């Protein structure tokens, strides 16, 4: 038998939004509702195996019910913008699955579902309705079942006729009579005042319909109830009418149009990649046995590659080094170039192409002279990687003139595909094999030797050579050539030196911290057992749930498929109700510190006793640097135990000190400059605490009257504004009603009208230009700014507001890094720059240079970019990073 699944789109999206924490992808798109909805969709498809599917949505704000009763759904709060933005993304997911989604002006999703469920076209089909709305139970019959969401999104409870009877003692068609008598606060359906579910069920067990109840009011037990039924009989009948699903919507399609097509894995995976649903990508690709072959528009031209095997090939190619510009590809056998070995090199001048092994490179004097010659221009794709790989093998390189990866990133910082083959496709309109095409991926990845590797690397070098003038021209046209050659390109070499230098780790101190954290864990474990009255596995959600909810009787806030939810957000809400919850949260945090940072950092210490992180210049869309393997920008500082992890980062020379220089509220200072808001500028010029100043203005109080709560709320808005926070987002952050949060933001904009004006103007400029820029000309394209898709457009508008602020802050600290390093070199100082952590620079300095370095660093950082408000830098020092902070 064919099976039709009908999904109540708004109901499931709404439930998913509030069931999951507010998630977003790297681009800032909110995704928690989309993720929960998609999880439910995939589960239903997998378990129900439908032949036909439709997802129905509410379309428009008014329906025929509103025309009959103006107060219908009048008590509902406005849908949070963070949820509204995700509905179009859910549509995108459905389109990728080939699933029809539909809404019709004047009708609700329930009416569309009811029409299809009871349509003559579906008489020979099984029908499953998925929703969180019990109203749909009225549609249940011998072939129609309703699957209601329980706790969370993916846990569904199926109702057939028998289940409805067991739950209510009613036939499914009597659900509308139940609503008629008791009303429905969520839809603002009045019913009979004072009649709840228990009374309504009692009446319907005696008289089957509202009409029968009204007609037999005198026979109802209780005079007061009799009077209410007589007084509100019209309201009860009208409420029943409002609760009745309309099953004759004039649909513009047939049931056959809802057939579920075969899964297009590639299309779905592409959407999941955009949304960063990594676990879901793995799920849909698990049965995929082979990779699609490389699609090429036309056959690739043959490249004649000279493989350097001895003196004959060397002599034949030595003229190559006289060329003004050569592309150089350096290939390694792993992603982490600090731990990888060079497996081959390729050179190209666009016409001649050479491949050589590391051994040939080391033993070829002409190549080494060319490599070290600063007057011979070398084009790279990721110059930092290439330079560090060569230097690790003892090959010094100078004269790097262009980095195609950096250029492509500047031209489109939101582009997630950053392999050379992707850049060639975008900027040359050609297809060349990717590394994955040639090497495979994952466990099957294998780098070939000899001619196959030579051909691949030569192809990359030839394409790289042709890319350089194209990208250089595009940078110049975009006004970003100065940003490239004065900032990003020289910064790559500064970062290379910092990575190569590494940061020393006190192994003994790390071990001691590990022992201390383990002792803390043991102590917390004992305290938890004592409070629980028994021993159990604290890391087991099942056992923990039994202790908290069954034994201790704490209220159940959320359930999962396997039982009680004990997620962090649930525990934080329960913390005030029992001492054990705070202990469990602390236990988890200390456990993560021990496993991720103590054990994790121990594995990252190299043979020289240092950690060599990798700074990523081309990952974030705003221009900020990120750090990986390990991520030294993400060491937790909320707990004292977390802050103390910084103690293990020490100077590499005896008697030296760690110096930390941190920009104070740089993004808010940039906002004050860009927005030209006088109130904000005045607060910074007078060197006032900006959060206290904001609280004074917003709450209309003196400085002495500002409470810690007021300052915390002002701080949340100050920083939230930079990220385009909404009333809903602020309400979540501060745990206050949405209405109160919205009023707070309105008062903020009254206090700082220049900020509001800036946000409106920058969005208009983005719509006009299609992009926004930082003060140094960094450009971020916003192709979705004109989208009809509300979610995409809203995201683009938020991005337009915050990119100039965040991007300028990123440019400032990068500019400061270059200025400080050059001045240190000019003064021949021994001090070294080690790390960049968000708005902070970390150095190791000899004691005799400490005062000079403090002054040098502060002066150059505060003067990195002239603004209309002063930049402030806090400089401190100590025997380790912890003491320096």
N, C-alpha and C positions, 0 to 999 in steps of 0.2 A: 504494500500500500504506500502511496505517496504521502509525504509528510510536509506540512507547511508550518514554519516557525515565524511567529509574529512578535516583534520586540518593541516594547514601549520605550522609545529612544530617550525622551526627556527624563523619564523616571529612572532608568538605569544610569544615565549620565549624572544625574543629580546625586543619586546614591553613591556612585563611585567617587564623586568629588569630595563628599563629606566623609567617606569611609577611609580615604587615603590621605596622607599628609600632602601639602601643596608642593608638588614636584615640578621641576622644569628641566629642559635640556640645556646644553651648553650655550645655545643661542638665546635662551631666556623664554622660550615658549613654554607655557604651563601645560603639563601633560598628565597630571594625576587622574583626572576624569577619563581621559582617553585611554590610559593604561588599564584602569579598572574595567571600563567598558569592553576593551579588547580582550581582556582575560575572560570575562563572562561570555563574550561572543565565541571565542575559540573553544571554550568548554562546552557550550551548548551545541555547536556544530559537531564537535568530536563525539559527544555522548548521544545526541539525538539523531545525528546523521540525516538532516532534512534534505528533501529534494527541492524545496522552495523556501525562500526567506524574504521577509520585508521588515524593515525598521521604520516605524511610524514616529513622526515628530509633530509637536504642536507648531502650527504656522500662524504667525500674527498674534496680536494681543487679545483680540475679541472673537467670541464665537456666538452662535445663536443663543447660547445660554446667557451670555452677558446682555444680549438685547432684551431677554425676558426678565433678567434679574441683574440690575447694575452692580450689585454688591458681590456677585459670584467671584470667588477666589480673591475677594478684596482684602483679606487679612494677610495674604502671603507677602513675605519680604521680597524686595527686589532681588532678582538673581545676581549673585556676585559676578563682576566683570571677568574674574579669573575663570569662572565656569562658562560664561557665554562665549568667551574666546575659544573654548575647546570644542564647542559643537561643530564648527566647520572642520576641525581636525578629525573628529569622529566620522564626519561625512567622507573625509579623505581616506580613512582606513576602510570604510565600507566600500568605497569605489574601488580600492585596491583588491578587495575580496570579491568584487563583482556583485555586491549585494545592493539591491534597490532600497533607497531610502526616500520617504515621501511625507509631505505635510500639505494640508489644504486649508486655505484661508476660510475662516468661519466654522471650522470643525476642530475637535481635539484629536490627539493621537488615539485615544480610546475609541472614538467613533469610527476611525479608519480600521482599527483592529476588529471592532465588533462587526463592521460591514463585511470584512473578509471572512471572519470566523463563521458567520452565519449565512454566507453567500451560497446560492445553489451551486456555484462553480466548485466549492470546496466540499460538497457533500460526500464525495468518495475519498476524502483525504483525512488523515489524522491532523489535528491542529494543536500546536503548543503555543501558548501565549506567555511571554517572559516580561515580568513587571514587578514593581514594588508596591503597586496600588491594588488594594483588596477590592476596589469597585469592580475590577474585571472578573471577579468570581461569578458575577451574574451571567457571564457568557458560557460557563461550564455546562457541557451536556455529554452525551455518550461518547462523542468523538473529539470534543474540545476540552483540553486540560489547561489549567493556569499554573505556571511555575513562578512562585513569589520569592523574591529575594529575602533572605533572613539577615543575620548579621553579616556585614561586609557586602560583597557584590557577587561572588561566585558560588556562595552557598544558597541553593534553591530548594524550595519545598513545593512539591507538586500536589495540586488539588484536582481530583476528579469529583464526580457527583457524590460518591461515598464519603470522601474526605471533607467536603463542604458540610455534609449532614453531620459528620462526627464532630466537626469544629463548632458549628452553630445550631445544629438540630433543625436546619432549614434546607429547603430546596434551593439550588443556585439562583433561580429566578426571584426568590424572596429577598435577596441581598438588597434590592432597590427599596423594598418595603422596610427593611432594617434601617437603611439610610434615611428614608422618609420620616421615620419615628424619632431616631436619635440624632439625625443631622450629621454633619461632617465638618468639624472646625477647620480642617486643612483646606477645604474648598469653600468655606464660609456658607455652607448649606445649613439653614437654621433648625429644621426639625421641630420637635415639640420641646420647649424649654423644660429642663429638669429630667428629661427622659434619657437615660444612658443606655448602654448596650444591654445590661442585665434586664432592665425593665422592658426594653423593646423586644428582646427575645421572648420574655415571658408572655407579652401581648400576642406576638406572632405564633407562639405555640398554641395559643387559645383561638386566635382569629388569623387566618393565613395572609391577609393583605392589609395595607393601610386602609383601603376602602371598607373592609370588614370591621376593622378596629373602630373606625369613625362611626360606622352604622350601628355598632353595638357598644357605644360608649357607656350606656347605662349598666351594661352587664359586667363592666370592668370592676375589679375589686379596688376599693379605696375612693372616697369621695373627691379628694384633692386631685387624683389622677383623672377621674372622670371629668372634672371641671376643665383641666388643662387640655384634654383631648377635644372637648367640645369647643373651647376657646380658640385652639390653634389647629382645628381640623383642616382649614384651607391651606395653612402653612405646611402641614404634614403632607398633604396631597401634592402641593407644589414642590416640596423638597424631594418627593419620590420622583417627580417628573425631571427635576434637575439631575438626579442621580442616575437616571436611566440612560444607558448608552444607546446612541442613535445608530441604527444598523442599515441605513439606506443612503450612505454617502455616495454621490455620483462619481465614482472613481474613473480616472482616465486611462486605465490599463486593465489587463486581464490577469487572472491568477497565473496563467502560463508564462507571463512576462517576468514572473518572480523566480524562475528556475535558477538554482544555484549552479554557477559554472565551475569547471575544474579550477583548483587553486593555481593562480599565477604566482609562483613562489618569488620570482624575481621582482615583480611589481610590489608585492606585499613587503618583501625585505627592504626595498628602496624606501618605502614610507616608514618602516620601523627604524631604519638607519637614521632618517631625518629626526625622528622622535627619540632616538637613542634607547630603544627597547631591546637591549642586547640579548636578554634571556629569551625573549619571544622570537628573535631572529634564529637563535639556535633551535628552538622548537619547530619552526616551520621548515628549517633546512635539514633536519635530522635524517629524512628519508631521501635526501637529494644525493644521488650516487656520483654524479659527474658534474664537472664545471662546464658551463656553456663555452663553446669555442670562441676565440677572439673574432669579433665582427670587424671586418675591414671593408672600406668602401671600394678600394681597388688594391691590386697586388702591390706590396711594398717593393721599391726598387732594390736591386741587389747592391750590397756594399762590398767593395773589395777591401778586405782587412789584412794588413800585414802583421803577422804574429812574430814578435821579436824572439828569435831562437838562437841568434849568434851574431858574429861579426858582420856577415853579409847583409842581414836585414838592418843592422845598426847603421852601416855606411850608407845604405840606400835611403834611409829616413832622416839622416842628420840635418838635412836642409829644412826639415819640418820646423826645427827649433828657431829658424830665422824669421818665421812668420810673426807678425805683430800680435796676433791673438790666437790662442788655442783653447779648446774645451778639454777639460780633464775630468774623467770619471774615476773615482776611487771606490772600489766595491769591497764590502766586508762580509764576513760569514754570520753576522748577528746584528740585531737592532741596537743593542747597547754598545756604542763604539768604544767605550772605555775598556770593554772586555772582549772586543772582537779582533779578529786578525784580517789583514788585507788579503783578498784572494785574487785580485787582478786590477789592472789599470788600463784605461783606454784614452787615446788622444785623437783629436780631429781638428782639422782646419777647414772642414766643410767639403773637401775633395779627397784628401788622403786620411786614412784611419789606421791607427796602430793599436795593438794590444800587447801588453807585457806583464809578466808575473812580477811579484815583489822582488824575487831574486834578481831578475833581469834589471829592474829599476835600480836596485842597490849597486849593481856592478856595471852600470852604463854611465860613464863620466859625463857625456854630453847631455843626457837626461837630467842628471843631478845638477849640472851647471845651470841648465834652463830652469829647473825647479826653484833654485835658490836666487835667480836673477830677478830683482824687483822691477826691472824695466821690461820684462816679458809678461804680457798680460795673460792671465789665466782665468777662464770662466768655469764656475762650479755650479752644482746644484746641491745646496747646503754646504757652504764653505767651511763652517765651523767643524762639521763632521769630517770633511775631507782633510782639513789641516791637522786635526787631532789624530786621525788615523795614521797619517803619514809620519807625524812627529813621534808617535808611539813606536814606529818602526825605525826611528833614527833618521828620517828624511825631513830636512828643513825645507819649508816652502815659503816663498815671498812672491809678490807681484800679483796677488789675486785682485781681479778688477771688477768682477760681477758675480752675483749670486742669483740664479734664476728662481730659486725657491723663495728667497726674500722678496724679489720683485713681484712674483705671482701673488704672494701673500698680501703685499701692500695694495695691489690692484683689486684684490677681492678677499678681504680678511675673513669673510664668513664661509668661504669655500672649504668644505671638509675633505675633498679629494685633492691631496697634495703630492701625489707621486709624479715623477717626471712625465709619464705617459698621459696623465690627466692634464698637465699643464700644456703639453704638446697638442692634445686634442682641442683644448679651449683656445689657445692663442695661435696655433698654426693650422687648425682645422684638419689635422691628420691623426691617424691611429698608428701607434707603435706598440709592440708587445710590452705589457707591464711586467714587473718582477714576478708577480704572482703567476702570470701566464707561463713564464719560463721556469720558475723555481718551484711552483706549487705553493701550498700554504699549510700552516699548522704542522702536525706530525709528519706530513708527507713532503714538507719542504726540503728540497735538495738542490744545491747549487752545482751545476755541471762543470766539468773541466774542459780545457782545450778549446776546440773550435766553436762549440755551442756557446760557451761563455764569452769568447772573443767576439763572436757575431753580435751577441746581445749588448755587450758593453760598448762596442763600436757604434751600434745603432743609437744608443743613448748619447754618446759623445757627439755624433753628427747632428742629432736633433738639438742638443744643447747649444752647439755652435750657431745653428740657425735661429734659435730662440732669442739669443742675447740682443740683437739689434731691434727685434720686434718688441720685446719687453721694455727695453730702454726707451724706445719711442713712446710707448703707451704710458710709461711713468712720466715722461716729460709733458705729454699732452694732459695728463691728470694733475700736473703741478706737484708731483711727489718725487721728482728726481733729487731735490735737496734733502728730503726726508730719508731717501734711500742712501745717498752717498755721504751725507754729513752726520747721519744718526744711526740708522739700522745696520748698514754695512760695517762701519768701524766698530759698532757695538759687538758684532759677532766675534771679533778678535779679542775684545775685552772679556767677553763671556768664555771664550776658549781658554784664555789664560786663567780665569777664575776656576774653571772646571779642572784644568790640568793641575792647578795648585792644590785644590781640594781643601778640606777643613779637617784638622786633627781631632781625634776622638780619644778621650781618656777611657781606655778599656777597663781599667780597674774600677773607675767611677761608674761605668755602665753596669759592670757586674754587681757592684754594691747596690746600685739603684734597683737592679733586678731582684736581688735578695730582699731588699726592703719592700718592694711592691709585692713580692710573694708573701712576705710576712703580713702585710696589710690585707692581702686576699684571705689568708688563713684566719686572721682576726675577725674580718668581716663575716667570713663563713660561719665562725663559731657564734657570733652575735645574732646572725640570721637564724641559725638553728635554735638558739635559745628563745628568740621571739616567736618562732614557729612552733616550738614545743616538740620538734622532731627533726631528724636529719633527712635531707632529700637532695636531688641533683638540681642546684640552683640554675644551671644552664639549660635545663629541660623545660621548655614552655609548658608541657603537659603537667609535669609534677609541680611546677611553680604555680600554675593556674589552680590546681587542686588545693594547694596550701592557702593561696590568697582568697579564693572565692568560695570553696567548699568548707574549708576548716575555719578560716578567719572571718568569713562572711562579708568580705568587701563587695561593693556593688559591681556587677558585671557591666562594663562599658562597651565592650566589643567582643564578638566571637569570630573565630576562624573556622575553616573547614574541619580542622582536627580538634577544636575545643575552644577554650578561652584565649583571648588575645592578651599577651603580656608584653606588647611592644612598648618602646620608650615613651611614646606620647600617652599611652594608657596609664603607665606607671606614674608619669609626672602629674597626671590629674588625680591619681589616687594617693599621692605622697602625703598630703595633709591629713589623711584619714587613719594612717597607721605608721608607726615608726619603722616597721620592717621594710616598707616600700623604698624609703630613702636609702636604707642600707643596701638594698638590692641594686638600685640605680648606681650607687657608689661602687659596689662590687663589680658591676659590668664595666664601668668606666676604667677602674684600676686594671681589670682583666685585659681590656683593649690596649691600655698603655703598655702592659707587660708584653703582650704577644706582638703587637704591631710595631711598637717603638723600641723596646729593649731588645727583644729577640730579632725584630726586623732590622734594626740598625746594626746589630752585631754581624749579621750576614753581609752587610754592605761595606764593611771596613776592608779596604784594600791592603795589599802587602806593605805599603808605606805607612800604615796606621791611620790613614785618612779615608774620608768618604768623598767620593767624586760624583756629585750629582750632575744631572744634565739640565741646562736651562733652555727652555723651549721658546724660541722667538716667533714662531709662526703658528701658534695654536689658538690663542684667545682672539676673539673678534675685535676687542677694544684696544689691543696693542700691549696689554700687560704681559709680562714674562710669567711662565709657569715653570715648575721644577718637577723632575721625575727621576726615579731610580737612584736614590729615594727622593720622595717629595719633602724637601726641607722647608717648604713654605707652609706646611700644614701641621706642624707640631702643635698639639692642643695646649691651650694656656688657660682654660677655664678652671681646671683643678690645680692646686699647688703641686700635686704629684706630676702633672703634665708639664707645668712650667719648669720643674726641676730636671726634666730631660735635657733642657738647654745647658745644664751644668757640665754635661759630658763633652760639649764642644769647647775646645781649649786652643790656645796658641800652639803653633808647631815648634816654637823656639823657647828654650828655657828663659824665664824672666820677662817674657813678653806679656802683653795684655790684649784682651778683646775690647774693641771699641764699637759701639752701636750708635748709629745716627738715624733718627726716625722723623719723617715729616709729620707734623701735627695737623690733623684734619685737612689734608691736602685737597680732597675732593670738594669739601664745603668751601674752601678758599677759592678754588677754581670756579665753583658755582657763583660765588659772590662777584668774581671778576666778570664772568661771561654774562650773568643776568643783569649786571649793573644796578643791583638792588641796594639802595643807600642804607637801609636799616642793617642789612647783612654786612655790608662793607664797613659801616661804623663799628659794629661789634668786633670785627677782626682788627680794625685799625686801633681801637682802644684796648686791644689785647684782653678782651673779656672772655669768660667761659661761654662758648657759643650756645651750649645746651641750656645753661642757666639764663642767658640773655633771651633765648627763644621762649623759655617757660615764662619769664617775666612779661614778655609782650603778649603771648597767647592767653595767659591766665589773668593778665592785668594785675599783677602783684609786684611788690618790691623784692629786691634781691634776698632780703632776710626771710621773706615769706615763701620762697621757693622750697618746696618739700622734695625729698629724694624721689618720690613718685612722680611729681611734676617734671623734674629734670629727666627722669627715665623716659617719660612719654615724649618730651620735647626731643630727646636724643633719637628716639625711634623714628620720629617724623623727619628730623634733620637728615638722617642717613637714608631713610626710606624714600624721601623726595628724589634723591640722586638716582634711585633705581625705579622711579615711576610707581611708587607704592599706591595701592588703592585703599578705599575704606575697609574693604574685606581683609586685605593683607595686613593692615595696621591693627585691625580688631584681633586677628589671629596672633600677631606678635605681642600685643599688650594684654590679651585675654580680657577685652572689654566689648560691649555691644557694638555692632556694626554702625548703628546710628551715631553713637558717641564718637567713634573713630572718624566718621565722615565729617562731623561737626568740628573735630580737632583739626583736620586737614583744611577745612574752610577757614578757620581762624588763623591757621598758619599762613595761608595765601593772603588774608587781609593784612597780616603783619608784614609779609614780604611780597608786596604786589609785583615787584620786579621779577621775582622768580616765576610767578604765574604767567607774566607777560612773556618771559623768555621761553617758557614751555610751549605756549601757544604759537609764538613766532617761529621757533625752531621746527615745529611740526609743519607749519605752512611752507617754510623754506625747503624742507625735505620733500614735500609734495611737488614743489616747483622744480627742484634740481634732481631729485631722485637719490640724493645722498646727503650725509652730513659730514662735517670736518672738525678736526681738533684745531687748536690754535696754531699748531705747527703744520697743518695741512694734511694730516692723516685722514684718509677718506674711507667712509663706510657706506656702501651702496645699500639702499633699502627698496628692493624691487616690489615688496609687498605693501608699500605705503598707499598705493591706489587700489589695492585688492578689494573686490566685492565681498570677500571672505572676512567676516568681522574679526575673527581670531587673528588672522594674519595681519590685518590692518592695525589692530590694537597693539600687537606686538611690535610692529614697525614704528608706531608712534611712540611707544615707550623707549624703544631703541634710539629714536631720533633725539629724545630728551636727554638720555643718560650717556650716550656715546661721546659727545663732545667733552663732557665732564670727566668721565673715566679715562677716555683716550688721552686727554691733555695731561691728566695726572700721570699716566704711564709715560708720556713723552718727556715730562719734566724730570722724572727720576732717571730715565735713560740718559737724558742730556747731562744730568748731574754726574752720573757714573763716568761718562767720557771726560768731563772737565776735571773731576777729582783725579782720575788715573793719569791724565796728561800732566797735571800739576805735580803729582807725586813723582813722576818720571823726571820732570824738569828740575825738581829740587833734589833729585837723586836720593830720595828717601828709601829706607829699607821696608817700610810698612807695606802691607799687601791688602788688597780688597778680596774678600772671601765669598760673600754671599749677598744676594739681593732677595729680600723677603717682603713682598708687597711694597710698602712705602719706607722700607728700612734698608740701610746698607750696613754690612758687618765687615770689620777690618781686624787684622792682627797687627799690633804695633810694638816696637821696642819702647821700653819705659822712657828712654831719653827723647823719643819723638812724640810722646803722648800729647803734651800741651800744644805743640805745633800742629799735630794732626787734628786735634779737636777744633782749633780755630780754622784751619784750612777746609776741613770737611763742612763745618757749619757755614762758613762764608760762601763756598762754592755751591752748596746745595740750596741755600736761601736765595742765591742770586742766579739760579739756573735759568729762570725765565721771568722777566719783569712782569708783575701783575699789579693791579690797582689796589691790592691788599697785600700785606707782607706774608711771605712764606716763613714758617717757623720750624726749626729743626731742634729736636731734643737729642743732645749728645751725652753719652755716659760710657763708663769703662769699668772693667773688672777682670778678675783672673780667668773668667769663663763667660760664655754668652748669658748665662743666668744672672751673674753678678752685674754684667753690663746693662741689663734691663731692670 
